[in-house]
């Protein structure tokens, strides 16, 4: 494949580190390979727009100073025309958009596309790749729920935000002898809740992979009270669900995308008056997606972005860059598309939490170690 110009776009919900990837792609493509680089505004939607509006040329000066910036200089969306069919979730609802996107790239001399995003982005990239467009995907999401990579970028920064919040809430919870419920993001995976919960020394962590029981939560709070611990911190993933009951979500979005949230408030309603303490909730929400990427994420983004360019140069497209152990590798997109990486029920991280006396809100736990301080 002879490459003269590559495109880059950011898609899906934003995450800290998008600009760091853009910067690495631009610098590597220009300095090492002498290619032109263009950015596509507004994610895949930009491929359907007037190119004079959606294409911007990206030179070395354009990416100077953007490494620490949160958000994305290219804009992004997790809604739009590249939605998947409700009846056939692996197919685009409007199959013509894939051809239009590819035509856009041909018309504008874009030989390959670097797409930075999460599961939705992977699915769209896979479709474009099947239709013949050389694609490299870069795994982004604070949720860390993509298969084929040990970590996605943005996750570590989101964890820092969530853990700092838990640290701050601990002192006010302790001062008032309260139960504090902290809702974090993550969709149907509990990575943010479990890691931030352990990192922030929470007492109860509720994740989608392990359905919880209110009775179990109350028992754990009572055990702590008997042991003289005046307060309790509960970290709950937005996608956590009761053992008998429905997942909670508010509203059904266009394109079949469910928006999660509200479980902390629901939990407060369940616990209030039952555990003999004031219960309060805090929803961290989009704070977890904002801000400057952590140093670890900056380095990961830079390695991912550089590798994406090298793969295009080697003609190894249709792939997602990934982190395996300490090495940057890549994997065929079709092997990871439309699948999710969730927390293994009996994995070491779950065992570690249980071993410390953290309640995961389920019945199976034998709380021999009565509580964690
Ligand atoms: O996938 C990233 C994520 O932040 C999820 O954790 C969350 O459920 C969702 O996006 C929120 O999306 P929106 O920005 O549309 O509210």
Boltz pocket constraint, residues with backbone or C-beta under 6 A from the ligand:
constraints:
  - pocket:
      binder: B
      contacts: [[A, 13], [A, 14], [A, 78], [A, 118], [A, 141], [A, 142], [A, 143], [A, 185], [A, 186], [A, 187], [A, 238], [A, 258], [A, 259], [A, 260], [A, 289]]
      max_distance: 6.0
